Amino acid sequence: MVVGVIIDDAGRPLCCEIWPGNTADVRSLIPIVDRIRKRFSIKGFCIVADRGMISRETMERLEAPDRDLQYILGARLRKVKEIRDEVLSRAGRYKEVLREGTDIKDPDPLKVKEVWVKDNRYIVCLNPRQARKDQADRDAILDSLKQQLLSGPKAMIGNKGYRRFLKVKKDSVVIDGDKVEEEARFDGKWVLKTNTDLPAEKVALKYKDLWQIEHLFRDMKSILETRPVYHQRDETIRGHVFCSFLALVLRKELQRRLEDQGLSFEWDHICQDLKALQETVIEENGRSFVVRSECLGTCGKVFKAVGVAIPPTIREL
């Protein structure tokens, strides 16, 4: 199945939609678009979707005069020739949206720049921290490749991670410098295609909302055990997924309250720190005590933001 979430301009979840995953997007998305427009009595809204989610036919239907809807779509960097050869090759200065912090728990840094190719508007996004990681991973592969080449190339041909950097000659296998240089062009980057007139930085942040929703639903599959789904009826499946949607509502409200306090934390770090906060019941001489673990990381600030007092370190039941 495919799950879609409707959020307002402030990122607050309003409702969710579910449709079968084995149907073409043009047959599923367009009816949902029309239903949402009627349900909320609105003329226009913006569709944010991951790469490959929406076909060219569906985009044409969305841009038709009777609908004229806006969209922000993730693009395929390596597979789309226009992006690979033109968008990523255009010179231009990036605008800093999110500054890179000194703490690993600070939000991911973000830079953006706008590129036009004919009538197509693209937003190139760059995460400098991820770019360094991509380079380090590639350097590690290349170092390993050099060692492997000394002992014989045959074992490496079947390794996909290695093979993409190799050039096979008549009597030997060598590292292909052109492929290494080409791969470096993608470090830390992702590209969006949009027909909106929103500023580039807002386009990028709206797409990041999609990532947050996807990550939350993945989290909920384990935390709320929404997978596997054993239900056989549509009604119970929808109810099951709706529990995840309610969790999304709570998460966005927590994020809003943290922002009101001038705080910004990665969701994974919040989950990790809250999970580490434990209480243990100890019984001794007929008396029971509750001992709380140390409040570390983001815990104290999260509790303060939602107006909840942290339990004492030790209390008697």
Secondary structure by P-SEA (a helix, b strand, c coil): cbbbbbbcccccccccccccccccccccaaaaaaaaaaaacccbbbbbbccccccaaaaaaaacccccccbbbbbbcccccccccccccbbbbbbbcccccccccccbbbbbbbbbcccbbbbbbbcaaaaaaaaaaaaaaaaaaaaaaaaccccccccaaaaaacccccccccccaaaaaaaaccccbbbbbbcccccaaaaaaaaaaaaaaaaaaaaaaccccccccccccaaaaaaaaaaaaaaaaaaaaaaaaaaaacbbbbaaaaaaaaaacbbbbbbcccbbbbbbcccccaaaaaaaaaccccccccccc
